[in-house]
């Protein structure tokens, strides 16, 4: 099986087919689609997908926490208002429920798009995936919006990456449910999170993870929502494939140059070597950000050429890092 985006055949733009699987199958079924989660990524998908489903005479269902349905917090109220304006059906269900409860729920749907992340704790993605299969869901978009877990492998220092590898094993170990993985890289905004430590706009610092030559692929949630919708609705239907997308792919050295060019002032630039980050991880193995830094510093599986992605091959524009930063600073 090939796992690098630069190995993509010209006839299968932005796709990595699994061995012996047909590349495409016709007829996308728009009935009974369930989106799990209405957070940052979930809302981005719903905003793009709901109008398309409604135009086809069908209705999209979105699963949110019971607390959101009860609208106890102002943020939940805003989410409910936005969902109602989009004309979706809102369903309250705690994903911490047991597998049998989720299986019973999923039986009502033909397609499940999982936008939940890891908010419900370790093991959640494995549980959801098993419930999807047990329910006989026909098509599944798992929570794999991130790096290429096949290349990263196990033991990266980030336990959630290990769980994602296990999810891929479940997907490939069955034939009853079609699946599509959308590999997006890191959220673009995460590069600028002070806690992550790569770019700190206030302190005017940039840290390269591993080396200045180490690369990373990033995509905004808005572009992920747009591209996931296009991939879900693509005809002929995409089946059992990894689809690579990207807003930008760049090295940390290029990132530093872009930041200084947009902001217009010099930044303090320091490399955090892999040895330094592994030492940090040994001191504090439970720190989430330390785990992420160490994982992304390794370089393997966290980037792919933008020119070989689904969006590039199909002429779909996405926001690069400079465009994102200019919009943010405005």
Order of alpha helices (4+ residues) and beta strands (2+ residues): beta-beta-beta-alpha-beta-alpha-alpha-beta-alpha-beta-alpha-beta-alpha-alpha-beta-beta-beta-beta-beta-alpha-beta-beta-beta-alpha-beta-alpha-alpha-alpha-alpha
